[in-house]
Amino acid sequence: MFVAKNRELFAINANVHNFPTRSHNDLHLPNANLSVFKKGVYFSGVKVFNNLPADLKQTSHNIYKFQKALKRFLLDNAFYSLEEYYNWKENVSS
């Protein structure tokens, strides 16, 4: 919710580089050397947000719709760890 409410704080990959990649619409993950920063909401929020399904990320401009869709997504999948959440796309495609 932090990332969706504060979209102006984050850059999109297409604005950072001009290469047409699969993740050009994702948020740019900032460079981080400290583990404290990597555990913070600014870094981990972008990482979690980028792993959301594309249709859910597109609703992030409307906070109310995003919140309802995010709640439904989390209730339907019931992730027990961040590793399980980060690997859910691999399990869906297979």
C-alpha positions, 0 to 999 in steps of 0.5 A: 500500500505504501508503494501504491500511495506514494508512486511519485517517489519511485521511478519506472525502469523505462525512465531509467534506461532506454532498453526495451525489456520485459520489466520496463513497466516495473518500478526501478529497484534502487541500488542498495549496499546496506542490509538495513536499507534492503529490509526497509519499506522503500526497497522491499516495497518495490520488490514486493510490488514488482512481483504482483500480477500485472492486472493488479499493478495496473489498478494501483492508480486507484487506491480503493480498487487496488486495496480490494484487489490486493486483499482478494489476491492475498486471501486467495493465495495465502502465502506463508513466507516471502520466498513463497510469495516471490516464487508463486509465479513459477508455481502458477505457470507450471 
